[in-house]
């Protein structure tokens, strides 16, 4: 085990893009996020590139998509491209009746306008369960708006309910160009990436070979940019990763965790850390590092099904995550007792929690769409931006973001405060008992 200084030096040696603190802004409100999206769409003059897991066929999704079409009608030369997951766009929501898909929605709106925008489906694997497009980042001219959020009613706080995420706005030609060049190079030029706004889309079977070649190419993908460093600036390093081997994002996250000297703050919506990350956290506790982990209460999970509603198997996931958290808390109860480990549960009425990322020693941070779980670690196509701020220029903004995150949390003082199997609804108990009887939980943990 190397010293924290070793890992800090590894991070310092990474190529970085210098950004003035005045060009870095952190939003902390879901409604502000939607308003800012619409403002940036309206003000864009040259290019808009949106990448998300999905753009939903609902009121908020339609607001965003129509705003893009209106921007194109007002400025036909505006380069607008939208990238979503190939599979997710062609099915309904999990647990809901079959209905018109997001692709049907894209096709309908496309036919209403003279000047078209480009909407593409990106296939990360042949089946959604084995990997999705989880790449994040919206580019508007020379501004990157980075969030783990997708685009629909709950992420954009269209009605009463919201799904809380992180929202970082960065004005940087270098970072924006790097994001656009990545998409143009790896997505737009590949035959596996299909337009979703036309009459038809080739089937999964027809694209089998293209999918395989695309996945192989993405294992080696990286962001290209000219490193620029200057005094009194923040250093940014964009990174992507896919697969369990040679994953640059995973390596960077581990280096960031192991670089912690005094304090580590982690956000994740689904508590199921990869084994190596759990061991890294254990090593930090042995070294005396103070660790705060903010996780959503099971009722704040986007898969949670209230007991009064009809249950489906997907509704068992929040209980699996809570079981993981309970076992982790039991194992580290002494650190909880001493105040070295703070496990914080986020809950705000019926709203949901989707934050992910890390803060280390007040000087380094990672904004990412990665859920820091085995699925993100080995199956999905993920990215992130390492933020290095040795001079503390972003300190006040990062602290304000953490404070906002913590305002809806309660601290777990003892692992027994978390429910266990015998406390769960009967249908959940039956499902989890069957999973453990078949020893399927070992496999399930690798894909959730």
Legacy VTK file of the C-alpha trace (Angstrom):
# vtk DataFile Version 3.0
C-alpha trace
ASCII
DATASET POLYDATA
POINTS 448 float
0.000 0.000 0.000
1.542 3.297 -1.120
1.230 6.523 0.842
-1.483 9.134 0.092
1.287 11.390 -1.266
2.038 8.786 -3.945
-1.530 8.842 -5.229
-1.737 12.632 -5.046
1.346 12.828 -7.209
-0.178 10.395 -9.708
-3.218 12.651 -9.942
-1.095 15.789 -10.210
0.801 14.287 -13.135
-2.381 13.790 -15.180
-2.927 16.164 -18.131
-5.213 18.998 -17.041
-7.307 21.775 -18.534
-7.012 25.071 -16.675
-10.300 26.812 -15.847
-10.749 30.144 -14.076
-12.863 29.900 -10.952
-15.202 32.545 -12.400
-16.024 30.057 -15.186
-17.014 27.274 -12.787
-20.518 27.324 -11.307
-22.328 24.736 -9.189
-26.126 24.629 -9.227
-27.912 22.982 -6.295
-31.561 22.993 -7.385
-33.382 20.650 -9.755
-35.581 23.482 -11.023
-32.518 25.698 -11.569
-31.042 22.847 -13.593
-34.005 22.739 -15.968
-34.139 26.536 -16.287
-30.427 26.663 -17.044
-30.768 23.926 -19.673
-33.451 25.952 -21.458
-31.382 29.165 -21.203
-28.305 27.485 -22.664
-30.319 25.928 -25.507
-31.776 29.320 -26.372
-28.436 31.144 -26.262
-26.369 28.566 -28.217
-25.100 29.801 -31.579
-22.868 27.050 -33.004
-23.427 23.663 -31.366
-25.474 21.699 -28.848
-24.469 18.133 -27.964
-26.603 16.326 -25.361
-25.621 12.907 -23.993
-27.837 11.097 -21.480
-29.202 7.670 -20.660
-32.580 8.835 -21.916
-34.687 11.794 -23.008
-38.180 10.792 -21.908
-41.492 11.094 -23.723
-43.095 13.176 -20.977
-43.806 16.854 -20.323
-40.274 17.872 -19.305
-38.704 15.771 -22.049
-40.975 17.439 -24.570
-40.057 20.889 -23.220
-36.377 20.140 -23.810
-36.834 18.515 -27.214
-39.112 21.271 -28.508
-36.641 23.881 -27.246
-33.961 22.145 -29.322
-36.189 22.101 -32.406
-37.112 25.769 -31.948
-33.440 26.686 -31.647
-32.801 24.830 -34.899
-35.676 26.603 -36.697
-34.335 29.977 -35.554
-30.783 29.060 -36.589
-30.662 26.223 -39.164
-26.853 26.248 -39.091
-26.857 25.293 -35.386
-25.312 21.820 -34.993
-27.619 19.879 -32.640
-26.998 16.251 -31.773
-28.678 14.169 -29.046
-27.301 10.796 -27.910
-29.240 8.365 -25.724
-29.000 4.669 -24.971
-30.056 2.580 -27.970
-32.053 0.018 -25.972
-33.618 2.328 -23.398
-35.044 4.531 -26.167
-36.960 1.616 -27.666
-38.804 0.285 -24.632
-41.224 1.633 -22.045
-40.417 2.166 -18.390
-39.653 -0.911 -16.283
-42.774 -2.198 -14.544
-45.198 -0.200 -16.684
-47.611 -1.302 -19.367
-46.302 -1.370 -22.928
-46.764 2.014 -24.559
-45.286 4.286 -27.168
-41.519 4.430 -26.791
-39.170 7.381 -26.630
-38.173 6.642 -30.227
-41.816 7.020 -31.296
-41.832 10.366 -29.502
-38.675 11.536 -31.303
-40.130 10.501 -34.650
-43.415 12.345 -34.002
-41.744 15.635 -33.076
-39.240 15.393 -35.923
-42.119 15.327 -38.408
-43.506 18.587 -37.014
-40.488 20.721 -37.937
-38.832 21.764 -41.166
-35.255 21.786 -39.913
-34.272 18.530 -38.241
-31.982 17.804 -35.346
-30.016 14.559 -35.049
-31.051 12.004 -32.420
-28.966 8.841 -32.057
-29.094 5.605 -30.096
-25.767 4.389 -28.712
-25.508 0.618 -28.014
-23.049 -0.338 -25.296
-23.947 -4.014 -25.428
-26.401 -6.300 -27.209
-28.753 -6.221 -24.225
-29.478 -3.393 -21.836
-28.942 -5.526 -18.750
-25.283 -5.982 -19.723
-24.419 -2.331 -20.238
-25.901 1.045 -21.128
-24.785 4.461 -22.277
-24.073 6.180 -18.958
-21.864 8.883 -20.444
-22.806 12.344 -19.147
-22.311 15.934 -20.259
-24.217 18.566 -22.230
-22.248 20.941 -24.471
-23.574 24.374 -25.492
-20.995 26.204 -27.619
-18.080 26.468 -25.139
-19.975 25.523 -21.985
-20.280 22.051 -20.449
-23.217 21.414 -18.115
-22.356 18.171 -16.336
-24.850 16.132 -14.326
-25.725 12.518 -13.645
-29.330 13.368 -14.510
-31.278 12.147 -17.495
-34.050 14.262 -19.035
-37.589 13.697 -17.795
-40.240 15.040 -15.416
-38.695 13.881 -12.156
-35.078 14.811 -12.959
-36.185 18.281 -14.084
-38.715 18.818 -11.250
-41.562 19.329 -13.687
-44.271 18.657 -11.103
-44.141 18.145 -7.336
-41.633 15.301 -7.205
-37.950 15.607 -8.079
-34.851 13.421 -8.342
-31.858 15.157 -6.839
-28.505 15.131 -8.646
-25.361 17.278 -9.038
-25.140 20.084 -11.612
-21.788 21.638 -12.553
-21.549 24.308 -15.250
-18.078 24.871 -16.711
-17.208 27.440 -19.349
-14.159 26.122 -21.188
-13.488 25.901 -24.938
-10.895 23.185 -24.329
-13.204 20.983 -22.258
-16.145 21.539 -24.623
-14.034 20.720 -27.672
-12.760 17.583 -25.976
-16.306 16.359 -25.274
-17.469 17.124 -28.826
-14.398 15.584 -30.453
-14.912 12.411 -28.406
-18.522 12.067 -29.567
-17.736 12.870 -33.194
-14.840 10.422 -33.263
-16.318 7.464 -31.390
-20.082 7.809 -31.925
-20.860 9.670 -35.138
-18.441 7.694 -37.264
-19.545 4.244 -36.093
-22.186 2.149 -37.863
-23.454 0.741 -34.551
-24.773 4.171 -33.568
-28.185 4.534 -35.175
-30.490 7.478 -35.894
-33.658 7.139 -33.803
-35.866 9.793 -35.390
-36.652 7.982 -38.660
-39.294 5.478 -39.710
-37.359 2.403 -38.582
-34.208 1.237 -36.819
-32.235 -1.942 -37.568
-32.838 -4.713 -35.057
-30.437 -5.846 -32.396
-29.841 -9.047 -34.337
-29.036 -7.161 -37.539
-26.488 -5.021 -35.702
-24.861 -7.844 -33.750
-21.418 -7.492 -35.349
-21.499 -3.686 -35.255
-22.327 -3.799 -31.528
-19.353 -6.039 -30.863
-16.960 -3.789 -32.785
-18.330 -0.700 -31.068
-17.857 -2.136 -27.596
-14.304 -3.129 -28.467
-13.513 0.389 -29.683
-14.980 1.983 -26.554
-12.718 -0.035 -24.273
-9.826 2.030 -25.657
-11.646 5.358 -25.902
-10.263 8.469 -24.268
-10.670 12.237 -24.278
-8.069 14.174 -26.250
-7.007 17.697 -25.424
-3.946 19.893 -25.144
-2.968 20.203 -21.469
-2.911 23.774 -20.211
-1.883 24.772 -16.695
-1.765 28.257 -15.230
-1.648 29.886 -11.827
-4.824 30.703 -9.916
-6.922 28.210 -11.850
-8.670 24.891 -11.348
-7.333 21.818 -13.203
-9.820 19.503 -14.933
-9.184 16.063 -16.411
-12.030 14.396 -18.349
-11.902 10.613 -18.356
-14.039 7.709 -19.553
-14.081 4.010 -18.908
-15.848 0.795 -19.772
-15.171 -2.753 -18.689
-13.452 -4.184 -15.655
-9.964 -4.252 -17.219
-7.913 -1.198 -18.086
-10.704 1.136 -17.035
-9.148 4.609 -16.709
-12.124 6.058 -14.816
-12.093 3.298 -12.213
-8.327 3.690 -11.770
-8.680 7.429 -11.311
-11.457 6.988 -8.731
-9.316 4.543 -6.769
-6.319 6.899 -6.896
-8.536 9.725 -5.701
-9.859 7.667 -2.776
-6.380 6.462 -1.796
-5.005 10.012 -1.989
-7.150 11.047 0.995
-5.107 12.339 3.908
-7.792 13.699 6.205
-11.289 13.480 4.791
-13.327 11.667 2.120
-16.927 12.520 1.201
-18.786 10.074 -1.077
-22.220 10.256 -2.691
-23.863 7.212 -4.251
-27.542 6.382 -4.792
-27.110 2.601 -4.806
-24.947 1.207 -2.011
-23.145 -1.718 -3.586
-19.450 -0.761 -3.767
-17.085 -2.910 -5.841
-14.900 -5.098 -3.657
-11.708 -3.137 -4.370
-13.392 0.156 -3.478
-14.805 -1.278 -0.250
-11.295 -2.456 0.668
-9.840 0.969 -0.142
-12.371 2.558 2.207
-11.463 0.027 4.875
-7.790 0.970 4.527
-8.632 4.656 4.929
-10.494 3.917 8.153
-7.422 2.088 9.451
-5.328 5.157 8.608
-7.701 7.408 10.552
-9.252 9.247 7.600
-12.682 10.695 8.347
-15.252 9.337 5.875
-18.771 10.545 5.113
-20.962 8.456 2.811
-24.296 9.895 1.701
-26.716 7.311 0.420
-30.392 7.482 -0.423
-32.899 5.962 1.961
-34.532 2.941 0.320
-37.703 5.009 -0.133
-35.643 7.607 -2.046
-34.491 4.989 -4.544
-35.943 5.371 -8.036
-36.880 1.646 -8.007
-38.794 1.843 -4.707
-42.429 0.717 -4.827
-44.624 1.859 -1.886
-46.353 -1.044 -0.077
-49.793 0.187 -1.141
-48.885 -0.197 -4.823
-48.677 -3.381 -6.882
-45.278 -5.008 -6.336
-42.915 -6.133 -9.098
-39.517 -7.789 -8.846
-37.609 -4.600 -9.694
-38.958 -3.198 -6.421
-36.684 -5.568 -4.510
-33.552 -3.612 -5.462
-33.826 -0.857 -2.806
-34.038 -3.561 -0.123
-30.926 -5.286 -1.479
-29.061 -1.977 -1.313
-30.238 -1.404 2.256
-29.069 -4.909 3.198
-25.623 -4.055 1.801
-25.537 -0.824 3.803
-26.617 -2.577 6.987
-23.850 -5.150 6.655
-21.268 -2.421 5.915
-22.412 -0.456 8.976
-22.284 -3.580 11.159
-18.728 -4.298 10.018
-17.592 -0.738 10.762
-19.692 -0.015 13.860
-16.612 0.985 15.894
-15.745 3.678 13.346
-19.352 4.904 13.478
-19.203 5.013 17.282
-16.004 7.075 17.238
-17.375 9.550 14.692
-14.760 8.620 12.111
-17.367 7.111 9.790
-20.562 9.040 9.095
-23.261 7.173 7.186
-25.933 9.639 6.127
-29.344 8.635 4.766
-30.972 11.124 2.364
-34.755 11.382 2.400
-37.100 14.218 1.423
-40.763 13.206 1.367
-41.408 11.100 -1.773
-38.524 12.580 -3.760
-35.582 10.492 -4.914
-31.809 10.699 -4.656
-29.389 10.232 -7.556
-26.154 11.924 -6.462
-22.792 10.425 -7.208
-19.206 11.597 -6.828
-16.371 12.214 -4.392
-14.692 15.059 -2.521
-11.215 14.603 -1.008
-9.468 16.852 1.530
-11.196 19.961 0.177
-8.782 20.059 -2.773
-9.903 17.352 -5.184
-13.267 16.147 -6.404
-14.821 13.895 -9.015
-18.044 14.717 -10.827
-19.329 11.615 -12.530
-22.338 9.596 -13.585
-20.771 6.452 -12.118
-22.834 4.922 -9.314
-19.639 3.461 -7.832
-21.075 -0.049 -8.056
-20.089 -3.220 -9.960
-22.381 -2.345 -12.862
-20.690 1.020 -13.364
-17.305 -0.577 -12.688
-17.570 -3.241 -15.384
-20.582 -2.963 -17.713
-21.755 0.578 -18.467
-19.957 3.218 -20.525
-19.117 5.902 -17.946
-17.211 9.169 -17.727
-16.267 11.812 -15.224
-14.246 14.962 -14.648
-11.487 15.040 -12.057
-11.332 18.462 -10.404
-8.002 19.462 -8.822
-8.044 22.653 -6.781
-4.868 22.887 -4.719
-5.474 26.577 -3.959
-9.016 26.039 -2.714
-10.579 28.360 -5.285
-13.770 26.270 -5.418
-13.839 25.628 -1.678
-16.878 27.771 -0.904
-18.926 26.357 -3.780
-18.061 22.752 -2.950
-18.866 23.260 0.726
-22.182 24.889 -0.224
-22.965 21.875 -2.411
-22.152 19.448 0.406
-24.241 21.471 2.853
-27.210 21.346 0.487
-26.781 17.595 0.090
-26.676 17.023 3.847
-29.693 19.176 4.711
-32.090 16.279 3.989
-30.050 13.553 5.706
-30.097 11.737 9.023
-27.097 10.024 10.557
-27.016 6.285 11.185
-25.725 5.823 14.730
-26.050 2.056 14.785
-26.462 -0.557 12.079
-29.566 -1.852 13.891
-31.389 1.362 12.927
-31.572 -0.033 9.401
-34.320 -2.532 8.683
-33.505 -6.177 8.065
-35.215 -8.969 6.142
-37.787 -9.709 8.845
-38.946 -6.065 8.762
-39.681 -6.033 5.034
-43.089 -6.506 3.369
-44.032 -10.134 2.761
-43.524 -9.999 -1.011
-40.040 -8.540 -0.537
-39.129 -11.216 2.012
-40.322 -13.933 -0.342
-38.291 -12.502 -3.240
-35.078 -12.015 -1.251
-35.327 -15.458 0.364
-35.672 -17.017 -3.064
-32.684 -15.034 -4.382
-30.487 -16.204 -1.500
-31.755 -19.791 -1.707
-30.734 -19.925 -5.362
-27.500 -18.073 -4.530
-28.456 -15.577 -7.202
-27.461 -12.608 -5.033
-23.807 -13.123 -6.033
-24.688 -12.583 -9.704
-27.241 -9.868 -9.026
-24.710 -7.751 -7.134
-22.533 -7.704 -10.256
-25.228 -6.165 -12.447
-26.921 -3.682 -10.082
LINES 1 449
448 0 1 2 3 4 5 6 7 8 9 10 11 12 13 14 15 16 17 18 19 20 21 22 23 24 25 26 27 28 29 30 31 32 33 34 35 36 37 38 39 40 41 42 43 44 45 46 47 48 49 50 51 52 53 54 55 56 57 58 59 60 61 62 63 64 65 66 67 68 69 70 71 72 73 74 75 76 77 78 79 80 81 82 83 84 85 86 87 88 89 90 91 92 93 94 95 96 97 98 99 100 101 102 103 104 105 106 107 108 109 110 111 112 113 114 115 116 117 118 119 120 121 122 123 124 125 126 127 128 129 130 131 132 133 134 135 136 137 138 139 140 141 142 143 144 145 146 147 148 149 150 151 152 153 154 155 156 157 158 159 160 161 162 163 164 165 166 167 168 169 170 171 172 173 174 175 176 177 178 179 180 181 182 183 184 185 186 187 188 189 190 191 192 193 194 195 196 197 198 199 200 201 202 203 204 205 206 207 208 209 210 211 212 213 214 215 216 217 218 219 220 221 222 223 224 225 226 227 228 229 230 231 232 233 234 235 236 237 238 239 240 241 242 243 244 245 246 247 248 249 250 251 252 253 254 255 256 257 258 259 260 261 262 263 264 265 266 267 268 269 270 271 272 273 274 275 276 277 278 279 280 281 282 283 284 285 286 287 288 289 290 291 292 293 294 295 296 297 298 299 300 301 302 303 304 305 306 307 308 309 310 311 312 313 314 315 316 317 318 319 320 321 322 323 324 325 326 327 328 329 330 331 332 333 334 335 336 337 338 339 340 341 342 343 344 345 346 347 348 349 350 351 352 353 354 355 356 357 358 359 360 361 362 363 364 365 366 367 368 369 370 371 372 373 374 375 376 377 378 379 380 381 382 383 384 385 386 387 388 389 390 391 392 393 394 395 396 397 398 399 400 401 402 403 404 405 406 407 408 409 410 411 412 413 414 415 416 417 418 419 420 421 422 423 424 425 426 427 428 429 430 431 432 433 434 435 436 437 438 439 440 441 442 443 444 445 446 447
